[in-house]
Amino acid sequence: MKGEVEFPVTWHYKIIVTSLDAKSDIKKVMDNHGFSDISIKEGNVSKKGNFISLRISVLFNSLEQMQKISRDLESISAVKFIL
């Protein structure tokens, strides 16, 4: 079936945030899930400076693990979108 993800998979998140303070919250979420060595890379800043993109890459072993981390990242108040 087309579009299925096979695990393990390295997933590349682009996280749109309203403040770089979100980096510490993202780090905490990743630490809580056993990814203490995660690297958070800063990307583009919006024209007005209201949004900043951050990038992380994660090696997931299961869909459940991916869903839990995605939910926890989405719950961070400074996170506006996760792509």
PyMOL Python script that loads the backbone (N, CA, C, O; Angstrom):
from pymol import cmd

cmd.read_pdbstr("""\
ATOM      1  N   MET A   1       0.841  -1.179   0.000  1.00  0.00           N
ATOM      2  CA  MET A   1       0.000   0.000   0.000  1.00  0.00           C
ATOM      3  C   MET A   1       0.887   1.243   0.000  1.00  0.00           C
ATOM      4  O   MET A   1       1.840   1.325   0.775  1.00  0.00           O
ATOM      5  N   LYS A   2       0.589   2.178  -0.836  1.00  0.00           N
ATOM      6  CA  LYS A   2       1.363   3.403  -0.953  1.00  0.00           C
ATOM      7  C   LYS A   2       1.113   4.315   0.245  1.00  0.00           C
ATOM      8  O   LYS A   2      -0.014   4.423   0.729  1.00  0.00           O
ATOM      9  N   GLY A   3       2.167   4.966   0.714  1.00  0.00           N
ATOM     10  CA  GLY A   3       2.021   5.919   1.800  1.00  0.00           C
ATOM     11  C   GLY A   3       2.222   5.339   3.189  1.00  0.00           C
ATOM     12  O   GLY A   3       2.174   6.076   4.174  1.00  0.00           O
ATOM     13  N   GLU A   4       2.446   4.043   3.292  1.00  0.00           N
ATOM     14  CA  GLU A   4       2.685   3.444   4.597  1.00  0.00           C
ATOM     15  C   GLU A   4       4.110   3.725   5.034  1.00  0.00           C
ATOM     16  O   GLU A   4       5.023   3.789   4.211  1.00  0.00           O
ATOM     17  N   VAL A   5       4.293   3.892   6.331  1.00  0.00           N
ATOM     18  CA  VAL A   5       5.615   4.121   6.891  1.00  0.00           C
ATOM     19  C   VAL A   5       6.092   2.804   7.484  1.00  0.00           C
ATOM     20  O   VAL A   5       5.376   2.162   8.251  1.00  0.00           O
ATOM     21  N   GLU A   6       7.294   2.412   7.127  1.00  0.00           N
ATOM     22  CA  GLU A   6       7.885   1.200   7.686  1.00  0.00           C
ATOM     23  C   GLU A   6       8.834   1.585   8.810  1.00  0.00           C
ATOM     24  O   GLU A   6       9.654   2.491   8.663  1.00  0.00           O
ATOM     25  N   PHE A   7       8.713   0.890   9.931  1.00  0.00           N
ATOM     26  CA  PHE A   7       9.530   1.177  11.107  1.00  0.00           C
ATOM     27  C   PHE A   7      10.628   0.141  11.221  1.00  0.00           C
ATOM     28  O   PHE A   7      10.431  -1.012  10.837  1.00  0.00           O
ATOM     29  N   PRO A   8      11.792   0.534  11.746  1.00  0.00           N
ATOM     30  CA  PRO A   8      12.156   1.863  12.216  1.00  0.00           C
ATOM     31  C   PRO A   8      12.281   2.848  11.064  1.00  0.00           C
ATOM     32  O   PRO A   8      12.581   2.469   9.932  1.00  0.00           O
ATOM     33  N   VAL A   9      12.041   4.137  11.378  1.00  0.00           N
ATOM     34  CA  VAL A   9      12.113   5.200  10.380  1.00  0.00           C
ATOM     35  C   VAL A   9      12.696   6.461  11.022  1.00  0.00           C
ATOM     36  O   VAL A   9      12.388   6.792  12.167  1.00  0.00           O
ATOM     37  N   THR A  10      13.531   7.144  10.272  1.00  0.00           N
ATOM     38  CA  THR A  10      14.013   8.450  10.721  1.00  0.00           C
ATOM     39  C   THR A  10      13.041   9.485  10.193  1.00  0.00           C
ATOM     40  O   THR A  10      12.853   9.622   8.984  1.00  0.00           O
ATOM     41  N   TRP A  11      12.425  10.213  11.116  1.00  0.00           N
ATOM     42  CA  TRP A  11      11.415  11.204  10.766  1.00  0.00           C
ATOM     43  C   TRP A  11      11.990  12.593  10.996  1.00  0.00           C
ATOM     44  O   TRP A  11      12.598  12.856  12.033  1.00  0.00           O
ATOM     45  N   HIS A  12      11.798  13.469  10.037  1.00  0.00           N
ATOM     46  CA  HIS A  12      12.316  14.829  10.114  1.00  0.00           C
ATOM     47  C   HIS A  12      11.150  15.785  10.385  1.00  0.00           C
ATOM     48  O   HIS A  12      10.301  16.015   9.524  1.00  0.00           O
ATOM     49  N   TYR A  13      11.132  16.332  11.597  1.00  0.00           N
ATOM     50  CA  TYR A  13      10.091  17.279  11.981  1.00  0.00           C
ATOM     51  C   TYR A  13      10.536  18.692  11.644  1.00  0.00           C
ATOM     52  O   TYR A  13      11.707  19.037  11.803  1.00  0.00           O
ATOM     53  N   LYS A  14       9.604  19.504  11.181  1.00  0.00           N
ATOM     54  CA  LYS A  14       9.778  20.949  11.111  1.00  0.00           C
ATOM     55  C   LYS A  14       8.733  21.499  12.072  1.00  0.00           C
ATOM     56  O   LYS A  14       7.534  21.282  11.896  1.00  0.00           O
ATOM     57  N   ILE A  15       9.198  22.208  13.080  1.00  0.00           N
ATOM     58  CA  ILE A  15       8.329  22.703  14.136  1.00  0.00           C
ATOM     59  C   ILE A  15       8.316  24.225  14.064  1.00  0.00           C
ATOM     60  O   ILE A  15       9.364  24.861  14.167  1.00  0.00           O
ATOM     61  N   ILE A  16       7.138  24.808  13.888  1.00  0.00           N
ATOM     62  CA  ILE A  16       6.990  26.251  13.817  1.00  0.00           C
ATOM     63  C   ILE A  16       6.618  26.749  15.209  1.00  0.00           C
ATOM     64  O   ILE A  16       5.623  26.321  15.794  1.00  0.00           O
ATOM     65  N   VAL A  17       7.442  27.666  15.728  1.00  0.00           N
ATOM     66  CA  VAL A  17       7.245  28.162  17.090  1.00  0.00           C
ATOM     67  C   VAL A  17       7.164  29.685  17.090  1.00  0.00           C
ATOM     68  O   VAL A  17       7.550  30.344  16.125  1.00  0.00           O
ATOM     69  N   THR A  18       6.654  30.229  18.195  1.00  0.00           N
ATOM     70  CA  THR A  18       6.542  31.677  18.330  1.00  0.00           C
ATOM     71  C   THR A  18       7.711  32.274  19.112  1.00  0.00           C
ATOM     72  O   THR A  18       7.859  33.494  19.180  1.00  0.00           O
ATOM     73  N   SER A  19       8.532  31.417  19.695  1.00  0.00           N
ATOM     74  CA  SER A  19       9.651  31.892  20.502  1.00  0.00           C
ATOM     75  C   SER A  19      10.730  30.820  20.562  1.00  0.00           C
ATOM     76  O   SER A  19      10.426  29.628  20.583  1.00  0.00           O
ATOM     77  N   LEU A  20      11.978  31.242  20.589  1.00  0.00           N
ATOM     78  CA  LEU A  20      13.072  30.282  20.735  1.00  0.00           C
ATOM     79  C   LEU A  20      13.087  29.635  22.110  1.00  0.00           C
ATOM     80  O   LEU A  20      13.794  28.651  22.327  1.00  0.00           O
ATOM     81  N   ASP A  21      12.308  30.184  23.043  1.00  0.00           N
ATOM     82  CA  ASP A  21      12.176  29.563  24.357  1.00  0.00           C
ATOM     83  C   ASP A  21      11.600  28.155  24.230  1.00  0.00           C
ATOM     84  O   ASP A  21      11.793  27.322  25.116  1.00  0.00           O
ATOM     85  N   ALA A  22      10.900  27.888  23.142  1.00  0.00           N
ATOM     86  CA  ALA A  22      10.312  26.566  22.912  1.00  0.00           C
ATOM     87  C   ALA A  22      11.373  25.486  22.787  1.00  0.00           C
ATOM     88  O   ALA A  22      11.083  24.308  22.999  1.00  0.00           O
ATOM     89  N   LYS A  23      12.597  25.867  22.447  1.00  0.00           N
ATOM     90  CA  LYS A  23      13.664  24.878  22.312  1.00  0.00           C
ATOM     91  C   LYS A  23      13.852  24.080  23.599  1.00  0.00           C
ATOM     92  O   LYS A  23      14.033  22.863  23.554  1.00  0.00           O
ATOM     93  N   SER A  24      13.809  24.755  24.740  1.00  0.00           N
ATOM     94  CA  SER A  24      13.994  24.045  26.015  1.00  0.00           C
ATOM     95  C   SER A  24      12.823  23.105  26.296  1.00  0.00           C
ATOM     96  O   SER A  24      13.018  22.019  26.842  1.00  0.00           O
ATOM     97  N   ASP A  25      11.609  23.516  25.926  1.00  0.00           N
ATOM     98  CA  ASP A  25      10.438  22.651  26.116  1.00  0.00           C
ATOM     99  C   ASP A  25      10.503  21.439  25.181  1.00  0.00           C
ATOM    100  O   ASP A  25      10.158  20.326  25.577  1.00  0.00           O
ATOM    101  N   ILE A  26      10.940  21.657  23.957  1.00  0.00           N
ATOM    102  CA  ILE A  26      11.091  20.555  23.006  1.00  0.00           C
ATOM    103  C   ILE A  26      12.141  19.583  23.536  1.00  0.00           C
ATOM    104  O   ILE A  26      11.955  18.367  23.480  1.00  0.00           O
ATOM    105  N   LYS A  27      13.237  20.120  24.047  1.00  0.00           N
ATOM    106  CA  LYS A  27      14.303  19.290  24.603  1.00  0.00           C
ATOM    107  C   LYS A  27      13.773  18.441  25.760  1.00  0.00           C
ATOM    108  O   LYS A  27      14.109  17.262  25.873  1.00  0.00           O
ATOM    109  N   LYS A  28      12.946  19.040  26.616  1.00  0.00           N
ATOM    110  CA  LYS A  28      12.365  18.300  27.749  1.00  0.00           C
ATOM    111  C   LYS A  28      11.492  17.152  27.263  1.00  0.00           C
ATOM    112  O   LYS A  28      11.579  16.040  27.785  1.00  0.00           O
ATOM    113  N   VAL A  29      10.647  17.415  26.261  1.00  0.00           N
ATOM    114  CA  VAL A  29       9.782  16.367  25.709  1.00  0.00           C
ATOM    115  C   VAL A  29      10.633  15.224  25.173  1.00  0.00           C
ATOM    116  O   VAL A  29      10.360  14.053  25.436  1.00  0.00           O
ATOM    117  N   MET A  30      11.663  15.579  24.421  1.00  0.00           N
ATOM    118  CA  MET A  30      12.501  14.546  23.821  1.00  0.00           C
ATOM    119  C   MET A  30      13.270  13.777  24.898  1.00  0.00           C
ATOM    120  O   MET A  30      13.424  12.560  24.796  1.00  0.00           O
ATOM    121  N   ASP A  31      13.750  14.474  25.923  1.00  0.00           N
ATOM    122  CA  ASP A  31      14.428  13.810  27.044  1.00  0.00           C
ATOM    123  C   ASP A  31      13.487  12.822  27.735  1.00  0.00           C
ATOM    124  O   ASP A  31      13.887  11.710  28.079  1.00  0.00           O
ATOM    125  N   ASN A  32      12.221  13.243  27.935  1.00  0.00           N
ATOM    126  CA  ASN A  32      11.232  12.380  28.598  1.00  0.00           C
ATOM    127  C   ASN A  32      10.961  11.102  27.812  1.00  0.00           C
ATOM    128  O   ASN A  32      10.545  10.093  28.381  1.00  0.00           O
ATOM    129  N   HIS A  33      11.196  11.150  26.513  1.00  0.00           N
ATOM    130  CA  HIS A  33      10.968   9.980  25.666  1.00  0.00           C
ATOM    131  C   HIS A  33      12.269   9.235  25.352  1.00  0.00           C
ATOM    132  O   HIS A  33      12.294   8.360  24.487  1.00  0.00           O
ATOM    133  N   GLY A  34      13.344   9.587  26.056  1.00  0.00           N
ATOM    134  CA  GLY A  34      14.598   8.862  25.907  1.00  0.00           C
ATOM    135  C   GLY A  34      15.491   9.335  24.769  1.00  0.00           C
ATOM    136  O   GLY A  34      16.420   8.627  24.379  1.00  0.00           O
ATOM    137  N   PHE A  35      15.223  10.518  24.232  1.00  0.00           N
ATOM    138  CA  PHE A  35      16.040  11.077  23.148  1.00  0.00           C
ATOM    139  C   PHE A  35      16.844  12.266  23.670  1.00  0.00           C
ATOM    140  O   PHE A  35      16.645  13.397  23.226  1.00  0.00           O
ATOM    141  N   SER A  36      17.745  12.011  24.605  1.00  0.00           N
ATOM    142  CA  SER A  36      18.495  13.098  25.227  1.00  0.00           C
ATOM    143  C   SER A  36      19.563  13.692  24.315  1.00  0.00           C
ATOM    144  O   SER A  36      20.077  14.777  24.586  1.00  0.00           O
ATOM    145  N   ASP A  37      19.898  12.992  23.242  1.00  0.00           N
ATOM    146  CA  ASP A  37      20.953  13.483  22.350  1.00  0.00           C
ATOM    147  C   ASP A  37      20.399  14.189  21.109  1.00  0.00           C
ATOM    148  O   ASP A  37      21.114  14.362  20.122  1.00  0.00           O
ATOM    149  N   ILE A  38      19.139  14.593  21.158  1.00  0.00           N
ATOM    150  CA  ILE A  38      18.493  15.223  19.998  1.00  0.00           C
ATOM    151  C   ILE A  38      19.115  16.595  19.713  1.00  0.00           C
ATOM    152  O   ILE A  38      19.426  17.354  20.631  1.00  0.00           O
ATOM    153  N   SER A  39      19.284  16.888  18.453  1.00  0.00           N
ATOM    154  CA  SER A  39      19.817  18.177  18.020  1.00  0.00           C
ATOM    155  C   SER A  39      18.671  19.012  17.454  1.00  0.00           C
ATOM    156  O   SER A  39      17.947  18.559  16.568  1.00  0.00           O
ATOM    157  N   ILE A  40      18.510  20.223  17.964  1.00  0.00           N
ATOM    158  CA  ILE A  40      17.465  21.130  17.492  1.00  0.00           C
ATOM    159  C   ILE A  40      18.140  22.205  16.647  1.00  0.00           C
ATOM    160  O   ILE A  40      18.964  22.974  17.142  1.00  0.00           O
ATOM    161  N   LYS A  41      17.784  22.249  15.377  1.00  0.00           N
ATOM    162  CA  LYS A  41      18.398  23.196  14.455  1.00  0.00           C
ATOM    163  C   LYS A  41      17.412  24.314  14.140  1.00  0.00           C
ATOM    164  O   LYS A  41      16.242  24.075  13.844  1.00  0.00           O
ATOM    165  N   GLU A  42      17.917  25.536  14.211  1.00  0.00           N
ATOM    166  CA  GLU A  42      17.088  26.691  13.879  1.00  0.00           C
ATOM    167  C   GLU A  42      17.031  26.862  12.371  1.00  0.00           C
ATOM    168  O   GLU A  42      18.023  26.671  11.669  1.00  0.00           O
ATOM    169  N   GLY A  43      15.846  27.226  11.888  1.00  0.00           N
ATOM    170  CA  GLY A  43      15.648  27.456  10.464  1.00  0.00           C
ATOM    171  C   GLY A  43      15.293  28.896  10.186  1.00  0.00           C
ATOM    172  O   GLY A  43      15.911  29.822  10.712  1.00  0.00           O
ATOM    173  N   ASN A  44      14.302  29.068   9.362  1.00  0.00           N
ATOM    174  CA  ASN A  44      13.881  30.402   8.922  1.00  0.00           C
ATOM    175  C   ASN A  44      13.071  31.135   9.979  1.00  0.00           C
ATOM    176  O   ASN A  44      12.440  30.531  10.846  1.00  0.00           O
ATOM    177  N   VAL A  45      13.112  32.460   9.876  1.00  0.00           N
ATOM    178  CA  VAL A  45      12.285  33.335  10.710  1.00  0.00           C
ATOM    179  C   VAL A  45      11.316  34.033   9.765  1.00  0.00           C
ATOM    180  O   VAL A  45      11.706  34.456   8.676  1.00  0.00           O
ATOM    181  N   SER A  46      10.052  34.156  10.176  1.00  0.00           N
ATOM    182  CA  SER A  46       9.056  34.803   9.328  1.00  0.00           C
ATOM    183  C   SER A  46       9.413  36.275   9.104  1.00  0.00           C
ATOM    184  O   SER A  46      10.213  36.855   9.838  1.00  0.00           O
ATOM    185  N   LYS A  47       8.815  36.851   8.096  1.00  0.00           N
ATOM    186  CA  LYS A  47       9.113  38.236   7.702  1.00  0.00           C
ATOM    187  C   LYS A  47       8.963  39.216   8.871  1.00  0.00           C
ATOM    188  O   LYS A  47       9.802  40.097   9.063  1.00  0.00           O
ATOM    189  N   LYS A  48       7.903  39.057   9.637  1.00  0.00           N
ATOM    190  CA  LYS A  48       7.656  39.947  10.779  1.00  0.00           C
ATOM    191  C   LYS A  48       8.316  39.449  12.064  1.00  0.00           C
ATOM    192  O   LYS A  48       8.243  40.114  13.097  1.00  0.00           O
ATOM    193  N   GLY A  49       8.953  38.295  12.005  1.00  0.00           N
ATOM    194  CA  GLY A  49       9.634  37.757  13.175  1.00  0.00           C
ATOM    195  C   GLY A  49       8.727  37.067  14.171  1.00  0.00           C
ATOM    196  O   GLY A  49       9.147  36.779  15.292  1.00  0.00           O
ATOM    197  N   ASN A  50       7.474  36.792  13.777  1.00  0.00           N
ATOM    198  CA  ASN A  50       6.519  36.168  14.695  1.00  0.00           C
ATOM    199  C   ASN A  50       6.704  34.656  14.816  1.00  0.00           C
ATOM    200  O   ASN A  50       6.312  34.060  15.819  1.00  0.00           O
ATOM    201  N   PHE A  51       7.292  34.044  13.807  1.00  0.00           N
ATOM    202  CA  PHE A  51       7.431  32.589  13.788  1.00  0.00           C
ATOM    203  C   PHE A  51       8.851  32.190  13.413  1.00  0.00           C
ATOM    204  O   PHE A  51       9.506  32.838  12.597  1.00  0.00           O
ATOM    205  N   ILE A  52       9.304  31.113  14.027  1.00  0.00           N
ATOM    206  CA  ILE A  52      10.634  30.576  13.774  1.00  0.00           C
ATOM    207  C   ILE A  52      10.475  29.086  13.500  1.00  0.00           C
ATOM    208  O   ILE A  52       9.695  28.414  14.175  1.00  0.00           O
ATOM    209  N   SER A  53      11.195  28.570  12.530  1.00  0.00           N
ATOM    210  CA  SER A  53      11.133  27.130  12.286  1.00  0.00           C
ATOM    211  C   SER A  53      12.324  26.453  12.960  1.00  0.00           C
ATOM    212  O   SER A  53      13.451  26.948  12.924  1.00  0.00           O
ATOM    213  N   LEU A  54      12.039  25.314  13.570  1.00  0.00           N
ATOM    214  CA  LEU A  54      13.050  24.474  14.191  1.00  0.00           C
ATOM    215  C   LEU A  54      12.967  23.104  13.535  1.00  0.00           C
ATOM    216  O   LEU A  54      11.894  22.678  13.107  1.00  0.00           O
ATOM    217  N   ARG A  55      14.095  22.420  13.455  1.00  0.00           N
ATOM    218  CA  ARG A  55      14.105  21.092  12.848  1.00  0.00           C
ATOM    219  C   ARG A  55      14.754  20.092  13.782  1.00  0.00           C
ATOM    220  O   ARG A  55      15.780  20.364  14.406  1.00  0.00           O
ATOM    221  N   ILE A  56      14.125  18.919  13.863  1.00  0.00           N
ATOM    222  CA  ILE A  56      14.711  17.792  14.589  1.00  0.00           C
ATOM    223  C   ILE A  56      14.492  16.531  13.761  1.00  0.00           C
ATOM    224  O   ILE A  56      13.543  16.433  12.983  1.00  0.00           O
ATOM    225  N   SER A  57      15.375  15.592  13.943  1.00  0.00           N
ATOM    226  CA  SER A  57      15.238  14.278  13.304  1.00  0.00           C
ATOM    227  C   SER A  57      15.228  13.229  14.399  1.00  0.00           C
ATOM    228  O   SER A  57      16.034  13.270  15.329  1.00  0.00           O
ATOM    229  N   VAL A  58      14.292  12.278  14.274  1.00  0.00           N
ATOM    230  CA  VAL A  58      14.100  11.269  15.314  1.00  0.00           C
ATOM    231  C   VAL A  58      13.989   9.902  14.660  1.00  0.00           C
ATOM    232  O   VAL A  58      13.292   9.743  13.658  1.00  0.00           O
ATOM    233  N   LEU A  59      14.676   8.914  15.226  1.00  0.00           N
ATOM    234  CA  LEU A  59      14.550   7.537  14.766  1.00  0.00           C
ATOM    235  C   LEU A  59      13.453   6.867  15.588  1.00  0.00           C
ATOM    236  O   LEU A  59      13.641   6.577  16.770  1.00  0.00           O
ATOM    237  N   PHE A  60      12.302   6.624  14.952  1.00  0.00           N
ATOM    238  CA  PHE A  60      11.167   5.985  15.617  1.00  0.00           C
ATOM    239  C   PHE A  60      11.177   4.488  15.358  1.00  0.00           C
ATOM    240  O   PHE A  60      11.508   4.027  14.266  1.00  0.00           O
ATOM    241  N   ASN A  61      10.806   3.742  16.394  1.00  0.00           N
ATOM    242  CA  ASN A  61      10.697   2.290  16.276  1.00  0.00           C
ATOM    243  C   ASN A  61       9.269   1.814  16.076  1.00  0.00           C
ATOM    244  O   ASN A  61       9.043   0.666  15.694  1.00  0.00           O
ATOM    245  N   SER A  62       8.290   2.702  16.337  1.00  0.00           N
ATOM    246  CA  SER A  62       6.893   2.300  16.194  1.00  0.00           C
ATOM    247  C   SER A  62       6.009   3.522  15.952  1.00  0.00           C
ATOM    248  O   SER A  62       6.380   4.654  16.264  1.00  0.00           O
ATOM    249  N   LEU A  63       4.843   3.265  15.394  1.00  0.00           N
ATOM    250  CA  LEU A  63       3.861   4.319  15.176  1.00  0.00           C
ATOM    251  C   LEU A  63       3.393   4.901  16.503  1.00  0.00           C
ATOM    252  O   LEU A  63       3.185   6.109  16.609  1.00  0.00           O
ATOM    253  N   GLU A  64       3.226   4.061  17.511  1.00  0.00           N
ATOM    254  CA  GLU A  64       2.763   4.519  18.820  1.00  0.00           C
ATOM    255  C   GLU A  64       3.748   5.517  19.419  1.00  0.00           C
ATOM    256  O   GLU A  64       3.349   6.542  19.972  1.00  0.00           O
ATOM    257  N   GLN A  65       5.035   5.208  19.303  1.00  0.00           N
ATOM    258  CA  GLN A  65       6.080   6.104  19.808  1.00  0.00           C
ATOM    259  C   GLN A  65       6.012   7.444  19.078  1.00  0.00           C
ATOM    260  O   GLN A  65       6.111   8.499  19.705  1.00  0.00           O
ATOM    261  N   MET A  66       5.846   7.406  17.771  1.00  0.00           N
ATOM    262  CA  MET A  66       5.753   8.616  16.957  1.00  0.00           C
ATOM    263  C   MET A  66       4.543   9.452  17.376  1.00  0.00           C
ATOM    264  O   MET A  66       4.651  10.671  17.515  1.00  0.00           O
ATOM    265  N   GLN A  67       3.405   8.810  17.575  1.00  0.00           N
ATOM    266  CA  GLN A  67       2.181   9.521  17.942  1.00  0.00           C
ATOM    267  C   GLN A  67       2.292  10.172  19.318  1.00  0.00           C
ATOM    268  O   GLN A  67       1.834  11.298  19.509  1.00  0.00           O
ATOM    269  N   LYS A  68       2.900   9.466  20.282  1.00  0.00           N
ATOM    270  CA  LYS A  68       3.053  10.015  21.633  1.00  0.00           C
ATOM    271  C   LYS A  68       3.935  11.263  21.620  1.00  0.00           C
ATOM    272  O   LYS A  68       3.596  12.278  22.228  1.00  0.00           O
ATOM    273  N   ILE A  69       5.052  11.179  20.930  1.00  0.00           N
ATOM    274  CA  ILE A  69       5.961  12.321  20.883  1.00  0.00           C
ATOM    275  C   ILE A  69       5.307  13.486  20.140  1.00  0.00           C
ATOM    276  O   ILE A  69       5.423  14.635  20.567  1.00  0.00           O
ATOM    277  N   SER A  70       4.630  13.204  19.047  1.00  0.00           N
ATOM    278  CA  SER A  70       3.953  14.262  18.290  1.00  0.00           C
ATOM    279  C   SER A  70       2.920  14.969  19.161  1.00  0.00           C
ATOM    280  O   SER A  70       2.842  16.197  19.151  1.00  0.00           O
ATOM    281  N   ARG A  71       2.130  14.211  19.912  1.00  0.00           N
ATOM    282  CA  ARG A  71       1.131  14.815  20.818  1.00  0.00           C
ATOM    283  C   ARG A  71       1.808  15.700  21.865  1.00  0.00           C
ATOM    284  O   ARG A  71       1.344  16.803  22.151  1.00  0.00           O
ATOM    285  N   ASP A  72       2.907  15.204  22.432  1.00  0.00           N
ATOM    286  CA  ASP A  72       3.595  15.981  23.467  1.00  0.00           C
ATOM    287  C   ASP A  72       4.205  17.261  22.889  1.00  0.00           C
ATOM    288  O   ASP A  72       4.187  18.305  23.541  1.00  0.00           O
ATOM    289  N   LEU A  73       4.736  17.184  21.686  1.00  0.00           N
ATOM    290  CA  LEU A  73       5.282  18.380  21.044  1.00  0.00           C
ATOM    291  C   LEU A  73       4.172  19.388  20.750  1.00  0.00           C
ATOM    292  O   LEU A  73       4.356  20.589  20.950  1.00  0.00           O
ATOM    293  N   GLU A  74       3.022  18.906  20.278  1.00  0.00           N
ATOM    294  CA  GLU A  74       1.895  19.782  19.972  1.00  0.00           C
ATOM    295  C   GLU A  74       1.343  20.469  21.216  1.00  0.00           C
ATOM    296  O   GLU A  74       0.719  21.525  21.108  1.00  0.00           O
ATOM    297  N   SER A  75       1.561  19.890  22.389  1.00  0.00           N
ATOM    298  CA  SER A  75       1.020  20.464  23.628  1.00  0.00           C
ATOM    299  C   SER A  75       1.854  21.633  24.153  1.00  0.00           C
ATOM    300  O   SER A  75       1.430  22.311  25.089  1.00  0.00           O
ATOM    301  N   ILE A  76       3.017  21.879  23.577  1.00  0.00           N
ATOM    302  CA  ILE A  76       3.859  23.006  23.996  1.00  0.00           C
ATOM    303  C   ILE A  76       3.196  24.298  23.518  1.00  0.00           C
ATOM    304  O   ILE A  76       2.863  24.431  22.341  1.00  0.00           O
ATOM    305  N   SER A  77       3.010  25.240  24.428  1.00  0.00           N
ATOM    306  CA  SER A  77       2.244  26.451  24.098  1.00  0.00           C
ATOM    307  C   SER A  77       2.867  27.285  22.973  1.00  0.00           C
ATOM    308  O   SER A  77       2.132  27.904  22.203  1.00  0.00           O
ATOM    309  N   ALA A  78       4.172  27.319  22.860  1.00  0.00           N
ATOM    310  CA  ALA A  78       4.825  28.128  21.823  1.00  0.00           C
ATOM    311  C   ALA A  78       4.854  27.429  20.463  1.00  0.00           C
ATOM    312  O   ALA A  78       5.232  28.036  19.462  1.00  0.00           O
ATOM    313  N   VAL A  79       4.457  26.157  20.424  1.00  0.00           N
ATOM    314  CA  VAL A  79       4.438  25.426  19.147  1.00  0.00           C
ATOM    315  C   VAL A  79       3.117  25.729  18.430  1.00  0.00           C
ATOM    316  O   VAL A  79       2.037  25.531  18.986  1.00  0.00           O
ATOM    317  N   LYS A  80       3.221  26.206  17.200  1.00  0.00           N
ATOM    318  CA  LYS A  80       2.035  26.531  16.412  1.00  0.00           C
ATOM    319  C   LYS A  80       1.706  25.455  15.381  1.00  0.00           C
ATOM    320  O   LYS A  80       0.533  25.161  15.150  1.00  0.00           O
ATOM    321  N   PHE A  81       2.722  24.867  14.762  1.00  0.00           N
ATOM    322  CA  PHE A  81       2.514  23.824  13.764  1.00  0.00           C
ATOM    323  C   PHE A  81       3.649  22.815  13.839  1.00  0.00           C
ATOM    324  O   PHE A  81       4.778  23.143  14.203  1.00  0.00           O
ATOM    325  N   ILE A  82       3.323  21.593  13.488  1.00  0.00           N
ATOM    326  CA  ILE A  82       4.346  20.561  13.325  1.00  0.00           C
ATOM    327  C   ILE A  82       4.148  19.965  11.947  1.00  0.00           C
ATOM    328  O   ILE A  82       3.065  19.491  11.606  1.00  0.00           O
ATOM    329  N   LEU A  83       5.195  19.997  11.173  1.00  0.00           N
ATOM    330  CA  LEU A  83       5.151  19.433   9.820  1.00  0.00           C
ATOM    331  C   LEU A  83       6.053  18.227   9.741  1.00  0.00           C
ATOM    332  O   LEU A  83       6.160  17.604   8.685  1.00  0.00           O
TER     333      LEU A  83
END
""", "prot")
cmd.dss("prot")
cmd.show_as("cartoon", "prot")
cmd.util.cbc("prot")
cmd.orient("prot")
